[in-house]
Amino acid sequence: MAAVTVAVESIAAGGDGVARAEGFVVFVPRSAPGDVGVVDIAMRGSFARAPFLSLTTPAANRVEPPCPHYTVDRCGGCQLQHLEYRAQLEAKGGIIRDSIVRIGKRAIAEPRVQPSAQQWRYRRKLTLAMQRQGTRWIAGLHPYDSPRKVFPLADCPITDERVVALWKEIMASQALLPVASALRGAARIDGAGATFVLEGGDVWPDAPRFFEAVPSLNALWWIPEKKRRRLMQQRGDSNALGASFVQVNAPVAAEMHEHVLARVLAHQPHTVVDGYSGSGELALALAETGVRVTAIELDSDASAHASVRLPEGSRSISAKVEEVLSSLLPADVVVLNPPRTGVDGRVTELLEQSDPSPRAIIYVSCNPATLARDLARLPHYRIESLRAFDMFPQTAHVETVCELVPLSA
């Protein structure tokens, strides 16, 4: 054990502050660039992680976090509530630049991060862990320093109040949930209404009664243990996409959609491959301009939704991108919008080998580290443009749109 005074220099991916002490890096949770304070280093190595024991000099960009869970329960859902919003945007620009320079081996300037019009109450989906406490369930989030624990969530100020109210309605009917040691639930509200997706349990005989007890719900989905998801109940029209991926911040998602659409069309493509295409919003917008689009989406419900809307000449395939991309190349433009894990190595290998090369690759990333890794796998392409969007205020997450063109272009 050793108490040392450190000065925080920047924010790392994940949201911790970065400081240095006696030749090694110290990651300081809930700190701000400019903070000076005392940390207790339990173990020396190339780096350590330690919260402030005391804050000697607070940074000028610190603010009081408005959410009690952030401080009292050390909620891990947000990482940057203690920073004023402008400092959050600067931190995210730094995270992107550091990842691409350090991992991707590309020299770039720090990108500007497009702010969110809503800094609070923007989330239209909230996923909570559910644990048994005696005879009752609690639904909540994990402390950042104790990921196996769950604290009961009273409110989440980054989440739409209607979603929070829906969760309270769900928990009021918890006696009708399946018997299990732990569950996981996702409540969301979108244009199709309110949806609840429950994960866990082997049998759920009370699902119909649960659905009737939560009248706000339009659709109820269940993912039993080690089985495929199934639609249990619904009201009104079909809500087939209720369990599929949705961007949580609708206004920022719309801004990013328009930017991606513009960057694709700037290359005047005749053919586009839209990888990880979701419900096909981008594919449909491109097809309406006359572009022939092949959308690839593993989620069969989302892929089917895209198929029925795409015009003749365009199509949607339910498959893994890495398993079908070779049959779809060459293409004028390839769009990649993968999950946080980034793309499979086979995808970048195929794009490197494609002859002719795509005129552009538009890579939409929610994880700067995996974006940077995949850029390192594409040495024959250069960065034409890079733009970031703050889809997740108060957290360390950020969306990045990277436009790549062949070196010969």
Secondary structure by P-SEA (a helix, b strand, c coil): cbbbbbbbccccccbbbbbbcccbbbbbccccccbbbbbbbcccccccccccccccccccccccccccccccccccccccccccaaaaaaaaaaaaaaaaaaccccccccccccccccccccccbbbbbbbbcccbbbbbbbccccccccccccccccccaaaaaaaaaaaaaccccccccbbbbbbbcccccbbbbbbbbccccaaaaaaaacccccccccccccbbbbbccccccccccccccccccaaaaaaaaaaaaaaaacccccbbbbccccccaaaaaaaaaccbbbbbbccaaaaaaaaaccccccccccccccccccccccccbbbbbcccccccaaaaaaaaaccccccbbbbbbccaaaaaaaaaacccccccbbbbbcccccccbbbbbbbbbcccc
